[in-house]
Amino acid sequence: MILSDFDLESLLNEGRLGIKPFGKDIIRENGLDLRLSDQVARHNEKLGADFIVDPSNMKSLHDEYVIEKGQKNIIVKPLTQVLLSTIESVALPDNLIGFVELRSTWARHGLIMPPTIIDAGFAGTVTLEVFNGSRFPILLRHKVRFAHVIFATTLNKVRKPYNGTYLNQKGIFLPKKL
């Protein structure tokens, strides 16, 4: 079952769903909007065309990106992928999941973001993978409403709430080793 604004307010008031910092303006008809933090991870421009990302090699993974913090304005160049983070930290109970999508206004400008699932039991900020498919650079501002989360309840509590690598992440968390 997808939760309505009424359901979300009830869970927030009961303390079963955690959103920090929280403002009532992020509650939508059937979900919550999340805002952009002041961080961006860009592909390392110092790496040459011969660099190959090896998801099984930690050095390769850490060399792949450069994280910039304190960015009030983030420009995403055409045909470029970046990692972004939400300001809000979320904490889901063991019977609630979230489907994170790009707000449609941003998609209309040419941004693409694969759907992200927030698993039951997850806590932390949400890292967003964003690609600019347009011909033009796109300016993103810190604190702008950027992603939309639709929450759904599971029929039963999950047996194993999320306990993976990204639990309790703060800010951008780079890809884990496979």
N, C-alpha and C positions, 0 to 999 in steps of 0.2 A: 504494500500500500504506500503510495506517495503521500508525503505529509503536506498539509496546508499551512498557511501562516498561523492559524489558530493552534494547530498541533505543535508547530515549532516554538511558538511563544510559551506554550504549556511546558514543553521539555526544558526550555531555557529557564523558566521560572522555578521549576522543580530541581534544577541543577543536574539533570540527566544528560543534557547536551551542553557542552562548554564551548563558548566562543569568546576569545579575549584578544584585543579589546572588543567590546560589543557596543553597538549603537543601533537603536531601533530602525534607523534608516536603511539598514542592510536587509531587513526582512521584506521579502517579496510575496506574491500571491501563493506560490508553492515552492519556495526555496529561499536561499540566502545569497546575497551578493558578497563577494570577497574583494578586498582592495589590494592594490599593488604595494609592495614594500619598496624601499629605496635601493634594492640590490638587483644587479643583472650579472649573469655569467655569459660571457661571449667566448666563441672559439678563439683560441690563441693564435693571433695573426703572425707571431714569430715562427710558427711551425711551417715548414715548407710543404710543397705539393707531394713530397715523398713520405710525409708522416702518415702512418696508418694507425687508426684507433684499434686497440686490442682490448676488448671488454674483459679479458681474463688477466690483464696486467695492470696493477694499481698505478704504476708510474705513468703508463700511457693515459689512464683515466684522469690523473691529476694534471698532466701536461695539456690535455685537450682544451680545458677552459681556464679563463681568467675571470675571477669574481671582482666586480667593482661595487663598492659600498658607498652609501651617502649620496646616491644619485636622485636628485629631485626631478630631473627630466631624463628619460631614457629614449634614445633614438634607435629604432630597429631598421637597419638598412634593407633594401629590397633583396629578396631571395636569401635571407639570412635567418638562422635559427639562434634563439637565445633561451636561457633559463631564467625564470622570474620566480618571485616568492610572494605569498600573501602576507599582509600585515597581521591578519587574524590567525591565531592559533586555535585549532579545533580539537575537541575531545569527544569522541563518540562512544556511546554505551555499547554493550555486546549484542544488541539487537537492531542496530541502525547502521545503514551504509549511505554513502554520499556519491552522487554522480556529478563530477565537476566538468562544466562546459564553458567555453568562451561566451561572453555576452554577445548577442547578435550584432550589436552596433559595431563592435570591433571586427567581427567577421566581414561585415559589409565594407570595411576599409581594406580588406585583403589579408587580415591576420588569420592564421590557422593554428588550432591547438587540439591535439588528440584528446579524446575524453580520458579523464583520470578517475579512478575509483578510490574513494576513501573507505577503507575496510572497517568493519565493526571492531571497536577497541582501539582504533588509531588515535593518537594525540600528537599534535605538532602543527607547524605551519605547512602549507601545501606548496610544493615546487611545481611550477607550470612550465611546460615545454611549448614554446611559441615560435612559429615560422611566419615571416612576412612574405607572402606570395604576390604582393603587389609590385608595381613598377616604381613606387615612390617610398622614400623613408617615412616611417610613421613615428610620431612623437607620443610617448606614454609618460604620464605624470604620476609621481608618487601619490598615493592615497586615492587614486581614481578607482571606481568600481569596475572590475575587469572580468572576473569569473563569476559564474552562477552555479550554485550547488543545489541539486534536487536530492532530498533525503527520502529513503524508503526503509520501511521496517522489514525485518526478516520474519518468517513465520514463527521461528523459535530463536532463542539465544544461540549464538554460535558457540561451538564447543571450544574452539581455540581462537580467542580474540587476537587481533593483530599484535605481533611481537617481533617484527622484522627490523631490518637495518634502519629504516626511516622513522622509527618510533621516537617521538619527542624531538624531532628535528626543529631547528630554529634557523630561519632564513633559507637560502638556497643550499640544497644538499646535492652534491655531485653524484653521478651514477655510481652504483656499487659494482664491485667486481663480480663477474659471472662465473 
